[in-house]
Amino acid sequence: MKKGELLPKMLNGEALLVVEYRFSQAEVIPWRDKETGRAVNLQLLSHNVEAGHRSIRVSERVPDGTDVTKYEAPFKKGQACVLHLDGFSREKGNYSARGRLEALFE
């Protein structure tokens, strides 16, 4: 995303944050569906970013069938990114968000 595209999207109602990328890791969480009893592996990407002086843990869902164990982050430490927010919470001073990251270009 380019910097000039940010303001129109925000004025259109999208929840966006400009953050600084730190690192990512892939997570596979075993989970059992209560209705069907079927065991499922929930695959997430967990990103650590900073906004201002706050550290935020971002959970990003990946499409089914994607192998997250081979994930390599497309961002470099300290790179400016745009966080598309789906949800945001603060618990005991820890900030966490759901959404996806996108690189920010000049």
N, C-alpha and C positions, 0 to 999 in steps of 0.2 A: 504494500500500500504506500502511496506517496503522501507526503505531509499535506499537500493541498486537498486531498480527498477526506481528511479527518473531520474538519469542521462541518461540511455539508452532511456527512453521515451522522455526526453527533446531533446536529440540529434536526435531523430526520427521526431522532428517537433511539438510535443505537447506543448501547452502553459500551463505551470504549475507554480504555486506559492506555496511556503511553508508559511503558515499563522498560526496565533494563534487565536483559537476560542474564542468568547466572549458570544454571545447569539443568539437565533433564535426566530422568530415569524411567525405565519401563517397569510396570507392575502387572503381575497376573494374580488375581484374587479368586480363590475357589469360592463358589457360591452355589447354593441349592435353591431352585425355584420352589416356593411354598405350594403353589397350585398344582404343578405337575410332578414335583419331587425329582425333577431332572437336575443333575449336577452340571454346572456351567462355569467356565473360567471367564471372569470379567477382566477385560484387558484395558488398562489405562496408561496414559503417559502422564507423568508427574513432573511439572516444570517448577523451578524456583526462580522467581523474578523479584525485582525491587521497584517500588514506586515511591519516590521521595526517599525517606529513610526507613521505609517499612518493607519487610520481607513478606512475600505472598507466595503461598503454595497453590499452584494451579493444576487441577485435574482435568485432563482432556480425554474424552471417550474416543475410541478408535472403531472403525467399522468392523463388523464380524468378518472373520476369515483373515484378518491382518495379523501377521506375526510380529508382535512388539519386541520380542527378544532381539531382533536384528535392527532395532531403531537406532539411527544416528541423528543427533540434533543438527538441524540445518542452520543454527545460529551460533555465533561465537560469544564468549563471555564478554559482557559489557555492551553488546549490541542493542540498539533501541528497537523495540518491538511494540506492536499494538495487541492488546489483550481484548478480544471480543468476549464480553461478560455474559454468561448465562445465569450466574448466581454468585453471591458474595456473602461471606459470613466472618464473624470475629468471635472467637471463643478463648477466654482466658488470655487475651493479648495476642493470640495467634490468628493471622489472617489467612483465609483460604477462599479459593474461587473455583468456579466451574466455567470452562470456556475453551477458547482456542487462541493460539498465538500466530501472528503474522508479522513478517519483517517490515520495518519502516524504512523507506527510502527517501532521499532528498527530493 
